[in-house]
Amino acid sequence: MTQILRTRPTRDDWLAHPPRATVRPQLRPWLLDPQSLTARIRARCAHFEVRVIRQAPMRPHPDEAELLGLRVSDRAWLREVLLLADGVPVVYARSVLPRHNLRGAWRLFHGIGSRPLGAALFSDPRIVRQPLRCTRLDTRDARYHRAMHLMSGQLRLPASLWARRSLFRLRGRALLVSEVFLPTILNLAP
């Protein structure tokens, strides 16, 4: 029997402040820092790289669609990347932009390629980041399985992965950025 993967956490499962006891102390600074994750990783490695996994129109997960005010059947522009520090994947990132936002305010998103999105987001003073929300993804979530697939070379796969997300707004138009922390992030100084 084939298991159908859903996106669990629901919108309510994404927390502004996860309980301290549930997050490893070394991971907390990564998870809760509202500044650019790209800049933070770059400062802790000799070589930073963005590896584009997929960039195409697709249906967002139900909780993403809800957050962006889309119907589940609507397509959005999706970008999935791995962030690498010295050749090692440390973050699986997923950005979702309603297709109608590709024109105008967010047109930079369409042609970004392998350039870091974080650099563009944090260099434009017109872009406003809404508060971070965090959750723990487990085997019931499609994003967990996507991240696990991308790091399949690891011997020990964790039972869960911490993720954070936030909306970025430019002229009232939203872009959702989610970042899933792979266990290898702990090899970098917090």
PyMOL commands that set and color helices and strands:
alter all, ss='L'
color gray80, all
select helices_A, chain A and resi 11-13+20-22+28-32+37-42+62-68+99-101+104-109+117-123+142-150+183-187
alter helices_A, ss='H'
color red, helices_A
select strands_A, chain A and resi 48-58+76-85+88-98+128-129+133-138+160-170+173-181
alter strands_A, ss='S'
color yellow, strands_A
deselect
rebuild
show_as cartoon
